[in-house]
């Protein structure tokens, strides 16, 4: 275990991602859904809401932090709000601040994640503590943008990565064991939980599949 990994807490095996398109009138519904998922054992949330203003995002983040009741909390992109949000980690994408710059700003205790894809420059993620890699399977959010790499591609990425990898992209509960067998530490899901009719039941299904229920 590296010094970097030993001093920062990494995400648990299941990370649920917020819908990404929350309008103000849907926030109450999302917070209620999050609370139910937490009751079912949800261990981590990545709050990724690009369209909200900083003020609206912070208000939602503080409500999410309270609903999580101590579970792992990641915010997307907004490095400058990490401390105010009481985030455990900040997750970056290609439109975000470069990881090296983000690391200089963040408190040493806050983990740094990165969304990686096949063909990326590995040096871009060097300051990070973990990566989400995908899409493993077909998913509407990446369709026509990034081709699915499959579990073989995931396994290659894990072998080539100097930092821990979480699988992402089209993963249902029945895919969890293959993701873990490919070497991933866990999985990140968007529509699988907060896009499901029953977020609580969906969360339990993923936890059962990962063996962490």
VOBA-1610 file (N, C-alpha, C; in pm, whole numbers, padded with zeros to 5 digits, always signed):
BEGIN
Unk+00085-00119+00000Unk+00000+00000+00000Unk+00088+00124+00000Unk+00059+00217-00089Unk+00138+00339-00097Unk+00105+00432+00018Unk+00196+00526+00042Unk+00169+00628+00143Unk+00044+00706+00109Unk+00026+00735-00020Unk-00090+00810-00066Unk-00218+00738-00028Unk-00223+00608-00055Unk-00344+00532-00027Unk-00367+00517+00122Unk-00262+00503+00199Unk-00277+00477+00341Unk-00323+00600+00418Unk-00308+00719+00363Unk-00343+00841+00436Unk-00476+00899+00392Unk-00539+00847+00288Unk-00668+00897+00243Unk-00765+00781+00229Unk-00885+00800+00275Unk-00986+00696+00263Unk-01036+00690+00119Unk-01038+00570+00062Unk-01087+00551-00074Unk-01234+00513-00072Unk-01302+00525-00185Unk-01444+00490-00189Unk-01467+00342-00156Unk-01585+00310-00106Unk-01623+00170-00083Unk-01655+00102-00217Unk-01688-00028-00215Unk-01709-00101-00340Unk-01828-00054-00425Unk-01924+00014-00365Unk-02039+00063-00442Unk-02051+00213-00426Unk-02048+00284-00539Unk-02067+00429-00541Unk-02187+00460-00631Unk-02287+00524-00575Unk-02402+00569-00655Unk-02378+00712-00700Unk-02412+00741-00824Unk-02394+00874-00882Unk-02530+00943-00895Unk-02535+01069-00858Unk-02661+01143-00866Unk-02704+01158-01013Unk-02833+01189-01036Unk-02885+01187-01174Unk-02812+01277-01273Unk-02759+01391-01228Unk-02684+01477-01319Unk-02767+01585-01385Unk-02898+01578-01369Unk-02984+01676-01434Unk-03092+01726-01339Unk-03058+01736-01211Unk-03157+01774-01113Unk-03197+01921-01127Unk-03324+01944-01152Unk-03381+02078-01149Unk-03425+02105-01005Unk-03437+02231-00966Unk-03475+02263-00828Unk-03599+02189-00779Unk-03696+02172-00867Unk-03820+02107-00824Unk-03805+01957-00801Unk-03692+01900-00842Unk-03669+01756-00823Unk-03576+01726-00706Unk-03523+01827-00643Unk-03423+01804-00539Unk-03483+01733-00418Unk-03603+01772-00377Unk-03666+01708-00261Unk-03685+01559-00287Unk-03730+01526-00407Unk-03750+01386-00444Unk-03617+01310-00439Unk-03509+01373-00488Unk-03379+01307-00486Unk-03331+01283-00343Unk-03344+01382-00257Unk-03298+01367-00118Unk-03376+01255-00049Unk-03505+01246-00076Unk-03585+01138-00018Unk-03538+01002-00070Unk-03510+00996-00199Unk-03461+00871-00259Unk-03325+00834-00201Unk-03239+00934-00183Unk-03109+00909-00122Unk-03124+00854+00020Unk-03213+00911+00097Unk-03234+00865+00234Unk-03279+00719+00236Unk-03366+00683+00144Unk-03411+00544+00138Unk-03297+00451+00100Unk-03213+00496+00005Unk-03099+00413-00035Unk-03001+00396+00081Unk-02980+00503+00157Unk-02892+00494+00274Unk-02949+00396+00376Unk-03079+00399+00395Unk-03144+00303+00485Unk-03120+00160+00439Unk-03106+00142+00307Unk-03082+00009+00250Unk-02934-00029+00256Unk-02849+00064+00298Unk-02707+00034+00312Unk-02615+00103+00214Unk-02665+00200+00137Unk-02580+00269+00041Unk-02455+00323+00110Unk-02335+00284+00062Unk-02214+00327+00132Unk-02149+00453+00078Unk-02191+00500-00042Unk-02122+00616-00100Unk-02208+00684-00206Unk-02193+00817-00214Unk-02261+00897-00316Unk-02160+00987-00384Unk-02169+00995-00517Unk-02098+01096-00595Unk-02201+01196-00642Unk-02193+01318-00593Unk-02287+01423-00631Unk-02232+01495-00752Unk-02299+01478-00866Unk-02252+01530-00994Unk-02367+01606-01060Unk-02375+01735-01031Unk-02485+01818-01081Unk-02428+01945-01142Unk-02390+01937-01268Unk-02320+02046-01335Unk-02404+02172-01352Unk-02535+02156-01366Unk-02619+02269-01401Unk-02655+02356-01281Unk-02631+02310-01161Unk-02664+02390-01043Unk-02558+02497-01018Unk-02601+02611-00972Unk-02506+02714-00931Unk-02429+02665-00809Unk-02318+02731-00780Unk-02241+02693-00661Unk-02328+02697-00536Unk-02410+02800-00523Unk-02494+02811-00403Unk-02593+02696-00396Unk-02661+02668-00507Unk-02758+02558-00508Unk-02689+02424-00486Unk-02570+02408-00546Unk-02497+02283-00528Unk-02458+02265-00382Unk-02409+02370-00318Unk-02369+02360-00178Unk-02488+02329-00090Unk-02601+02393-00114Unk-02721+02362-00037Unk-02758+02215-00049Unk-02755+02163-00172Unk-02787+02022-00194Unk-02682+01933-00130Unk-02555+01970-00144Unk-02447+01889-00088Unk-02460+01875+00064Unk-02495+01983+00131Unk-02510+01977+00276Unk-02629+01889+00316Unk-02735+01895+00238Unk-02849+01806+00264Unk-02811+01660+00238Unk-02734+01637+00131Unk-02689+01501+00099Unk-02595+01449+00208Unk-02505+01534+00252Unk-02411+01496+00358Unk-02487+01451+00482Unk-02591+01524+00520Unk-02671+01488+00636Unk-02746+01356+00613Unk-02803+01341+00492Unk-02878+01218+00461Unk-02787+01096+00459Unk-02662+01114+00420Unk-02569+01002+00412Unk-02532+00946+00548Unk-02549+01026+00653Unk-02531+00978+00790Unk-02396+00909+00810Unk-02291+00973+00759Unk-02157+00919+00778Unk-02104+00836+00663Unk-02188+00807+00563Unk-02140+00732+00446Unk-02046+00820+00364Unk-01971+00757+00275Unk-01868+00824+00197Unk-01931+00921+00099Unk-01873+01043+00092Unk-01933+01148+00011Unk-01829+01207-00084Unk-01863+01204-00213Unk-01776+01256-00319Unk-01851+01367-00391Unk-01782+01477-00420Unk-01841+01578-00506Unk-01764+01581-00638Unk-01836+01614-00743Unk-01776+01618-00875Unk-01729+01759-00908Unk-01604+01772-00945Unk-01553+01891-01012Unk-01526+02012-00922Unk-01613+02042-00826Unk-01607+02170-00756Unk-01508+02166-00640Unk-01382+02170-00678Unk-01273+02159-00582Unk-01285+02266-00473Unk-01325+02385-00512Unk-01331+02497-00418Unk-01439+02481-00312Unk-01532+02385-00333Unk-01639+02364-00236Unk-01616+02240-00149Unk-01506+02170-00169Unk-01485+02042-00102Unk-01492+02053+00049Unk-01423+02151+00106Unk-01422+02166+00251Unk-01561+02205+00303Unk-01626+02298+00234Unk-01759+02343+00277Unk-01861+02230+00269Unk-01843+02138+00174Unk-01934+02025+00157Unk-01903+01910+00251Unk-01792+01920+00324Unk-01745+01811+00409Unk-01727+01683+00327Unk-01670+01698+00209Unk-01652+01586+00117Unk-01534+01498+00160Unk-01549+01370+00136Unk-01438+01276+00157Unk-01347+01273+00035Unk-01402+01306-00081Unk-01325+01301-00205Unk-01384+01399-00306Unk-01300+01438-00402Unk-01343+01516-00518Unk-01312+01433-00641Unk-01407+01426-00732Unk-01390+01347-00854Unk-01384+01440-00974Unk-01286+01419-01060Unk-01263+01506-01174Unk-01288+01436-01307Unk-01324+01515-01407Unk-01335+01468-01544Unk-01246+01550-01634Unk-01262+01534-01766Unk-01174+01603-01859Unk-01202+01753-01869Unk-01319+01796-01827Unk-01350+01939-01828Unk-01313+02005-01696Unk-01265+01927-01602Unk-01235+01977-01468Unk-01096+02040-01462Unk-01066+02097-01348Unk-00932+02142-01318Unk-00836+02024-01331Unk-00717+02042-01387Unk-00622+01930-01395Unk-00594+01872-01256Unk-00582+01740-01245Unk-00561+01679-01115Unk-00444+01737-01036Unk-00335+01768-01103Unk-00219+01823-01031Unk-00254+01956-00965Unk-00333+02039-01034Unk-00373+02166-00976Unk-00473+02145-00862Unk-00565+02053-00881Unk-00663+02024-00777Unk-00596+01972-00651Unk-00496+01887-00669Unk-00427+01830-00552Unk-00360+01939-00469Unk-00310+02041-00536Unk-00244+02150-00463Unk-00343+02229-00378Unk-00468+02233-00422Unk-00570+02311-00352Unk-00636+02232-00240Unk-00656+02103-00262Unk-00731+02021-00167Unk-00654+01996-00039Unk-00728+01980+00069Unk-00667+01937+00195Unk-00606+01798+00175Unk-00496+01770+00241Unk-00430+01640+00222Unk-00518+01520+00253Unk-00617+01537+00339Unk-00701+01424+00378Unk-00809+01390+00276Unk-00834+01478+00180Unk-00941+01457+00081Unk-00886+01380-00038Unk-00950+01267-00068Unk-00907+01184-00181Unk-00944+01251-00313Unk-00871+01213-00417Unk-00892+01270-00550Unk-00914+01158-00650Unk-01027+01164-00721Unk-01058+01064-00821Unk-01064+01124-00961Unk-01066+01035-01061Unk-01060+01080-01200Unk-01136+00981-01288Unk-01210+01034-01386Unk-01280+00949-01483Unk-01188+00920-01600Unk-01148+00795-01615Unk-01052+00756-01716Unk-01118+00668-01822Unk-01060+00672-01942Unk-01112+00594-02055Unk-00995+00529-02128Unk-01027+00432-02210Unk-00924+00364-02289Unk-00855+00465-02380Unk-00722+00461-02383Unk-00645+00551-02467Unk-00605+00680-02400Unk-00647+00702-02277Unk-00607+00823-02205Unk-00458+00822-02175Unk-00407+00940-02150Unk-00269+00954-02104Unk-00262+00921-01955Unk-00196+00812-01917Unk-00190+00775-01774Unk-00133+00884-01685Unk-00045+00968-01741Unk+00019+01071-01658Unk-00084+01171-01607Unk-00198+01186-01677Unk-00299+01282-01633Unk-00355+01245-01495Unk-00355+01116-01465Unk-00417+01073-01340Unk-00317+01048-01228Unk-00190+01078-01251Unk-00086+01046-01154Unk-00110+01104-01015Unk-00162+01228-01002Unk-00183+01279-00866Unk-00306+01221-00796Unk-00383+01138-00868Unk-00510+01089-00815Unk-00490+00967-00726Unk-00593+00941-00645Unk-00591+00827-00554Unk-00666+00707-00608Unk-00755+00731-00704Unk-00832+00623-00765Unk-00888+00672-00897Unk-00935+00580-00982Unk-01002+00617-01107Unk-01129+00536-01124Unk-01226+00597-01192Unk-01339+00524-01248Unk-01302+00498-01393Unk-01310+00374-01437Unk-01272+00340-01574Unk-01390+00280-01648Unk-01411+00328-01771Unk-01519+00275-01852Unk-01535+00355-01980Unk-01648+00338-02049Unk-01758+00252-02009Unk-01725+00105-02032Unk-01757+00023-01934Unk-01735-00120-01948Unk-01837-00179-02045Unk-01963-00143-02024Unk-02072-00189-02111Unk-02143-00069-02173Unk-02232-00096-02264Unk-02305+00012-02331Unk-02388+00091-02230Unk-02382+00222-02242Unk-02459+00309-02154Unk-02499+00434-02232Unk-02623+00481-02216Unk-02670+00596-02294Unk-02582+00720-02279Unk-02523+00741-02161Unk-02445+00862-02139Unk-02316+00867-02221Unk-02269+00750-02269Unk-02145+00746-02348Unk-02167+00698-02490Unk-02290+00664-02524Unk-02319+00608-02656Unk-02282+00709-02765Unk-02202+00664-02860Unk-02157+00750-02967Unk-02039+00837-02931Unk-01994+00828-02805Unk-01880+00908-02758Unk-01762+00817-02726Unk-01787+00717-02644Unk-01685+00620-02606Unk-01741+00480-02623Unk-01670+00395-02693Unk-01716+00258-02714Unk-01693+00175-02587Unk-01782+00082-02555Unk-01763-00005-02440Unk-01635-00088-02456Unk-01564-00107-02345Unk-01438-00182-02349Unk-01456-00326-02305Unk-01570-00360-02245Unk-01591-00495-02197Unk-01507-00526-02075Unk-01526-00645-02022Unk-01452-00683-01902Unk-01305-00712-01932Unk-01276-00749-02057Unk-01137-00766-02097Unk-01063-00634-02094Unk-01128-00529-02144Unk-01068-00396-02141Unk-01053-00346-01999Unk-01149-00376-01915Unk-01140-00337-01774Unk-01020-00406-01709Unk-01003-00535-01735Unk-00891-00608-01676Unk-00758-00552-01722Unk-00748-00514-01849Unk-00624-00455-01898Unk-00597-00321-01829Unk-00702-00244-01810Unk-00685-00113-01745Unk-00640-00130-01601Unk-00696-00227-01533Unk-00657-00252-01394Unk-00510-00292-01387Unk-00469-00381-01477Unk-00328-00425-01476Unk-00232-00310-01505Unk-00276-00216-01589Unk-00189-00107-01629Unk-00191+00010-01532Unk-00285+00010-01438Unk-00304+00125-01351Unk-00219+00114-01225Unk-00156+00226-01191Unk-00077+00232-01068Unk-00166+00265-00947Unk-00291+00298-00972Unk-00383+00332-00863Unk-00511+00249-00876Unk-00587+00235-00769Unk-00707+00150-00771Unk-00811+00196-00872Unk-00882+00097-00927Unk-00979+00121-01034Unk-01118+00076-00990Unk-01218+00161-01017Unk-01359+00125-01003Unk-01418+00118-01142Unk-01499+00019-01170Unk-01561+00003-01301Unk-01687+00088-01310Unk-01715+00138-01431Unk-01833+00220-01452Unk-01884+00198-01594Unk-02015+00215-01612Unk-02072+00209-01746Unk-02161+00090-01770Unk-02293+00109-01756Unk-02389+00005-01790Unk-02391-00115-01698Unk-02339-00102-01579Unk-02324-00218-01491Unk-02450-00241-01406Unk-02505-00361-01417Unk-02619-00404-01337Unk-02568-00498-01227Unk-02652-00531-01130Unk-02606-00620-01023Unk-02543-00749-01074Unk-02599-00805-01182Unk-02545-00931-01233Unk-02405-00917-01292Unk-02358-00796-01311Unk-02223-00774-01366Unk-02119-00752-01256Unk-02163-00738-01133Unk-02071-00700-01024Unk-01958-00802-01006Unk-01991-00930-01009Unk-01888-01031-00985Unk-01783-01030-01095Unk-01824-01004-01219Unk-01726-00999-01328Unk-01636-00876-01316Unk-01692-00765-01270Unk-01610-00646-01249Unk-01504-00672-01142Unk-01544-00735-01033Unk-01448-00766-00927Unk-01346-00869-00974Unk-01391-00967-01052Unk-01299-01068-01103Unk-01198-01008-01200Unk-01235-00895-01263Unk-01143-00826-01354Unk-01040-00741-01279Unk-01054-00735-01148Unk-00957-00663-01067Unk-01003-00530-01013Unk-01125-00487-01051Unk-01176-00360-01000Unk-01202-00368-00851Unk-01183-00257-00782Unk-01211-00250-00639Unk-01361-00244-00612Unk-01436-00199-00712Unk-01578-00184-00695Unk-01640-00130-00822Unk-01765-00085-00812Unk-01836-00031-00928Unk-01904+00101-00892Unk-01920+00186-00993Unk-01994+00311-00980Unk-02113+00303-01074Unk-02230+00344-01025Unk-02352+00331-01105Unk-02433+00460-01100Unk-02492+00494-01213Unk-02576+00613-01221Unk-02723+00571-01228Unk-02766+00529-01343Unk-02908+00495-01358Unk-02946+00371-01279Unk-02849+00288-01245Unk-02878+00163-01176Unk-02943+00181-01041Unk-02920+00294-00976Unk-02981+00318-00845Unk-03077+00436-00851Unk-03028+00554-00883Unk-03116+00671-00880Unk-03201+00685-01005Unk-03176+00600-01104Unk-03264+00594-01219Unk-03363+00480-01208Unk-03354+00402-01100Unk-03443+00289-01080Unk-03573+00334-01015Unk-03677+00258-01038Unk-03808+00289-00977Unk-03801+00278-00826Unk-03721+00183-00778Unk-03706+00157-00635Unk-03558+00165-00600Unk-03512+00284-00561Unk-03369+00303-00531Unk-03325+00215-00415Unk-03411+00197-00318Unk-03379+00115-00202Unk-03356-00030-00243Unk-03449-00085-00320Unk-03435-00224-00365Unk-03316-00242-00457Unk-03294-00145-00545Unk-03180-00151-00637Unk-03049-00151-00560Unk-03042-00066-00459Unk-02920-00060-00377Unk-02893-00194-00311Unk-02996-00255-00255Unk-02978-00386-00190Unk-02931-00490-00290Unk-02984-00485-00413Unk-02944-00583-00514Unk-02795-00569-00547Unk-02747-00447-00560Unk-02604-00425-00587Unk-02518-00472-00469Unk-02559-00439-00349Unk-02481-00478-00232Unk-02476-00630-00219Unk-02589-00696-00244Unk-02590-00843-00241Unk-02493-00900-00345Unk-02496-00842-00466Unk-02410-00891-00574Unk-02263-00870-00544Unk-02232-00762-00474Unk-02093-00732-00439Unk-02048-00806-00313Unk-02143-00869-00244Unk-02107-00941-00123Unk-02081-00851-00006Unk-02140-00730-00007Unk-02114-00634+00101Unk-02241-00600+00178Unk-02350-00671+00151Unk-02476-00642+00221Unk-02466-00679+00367
//
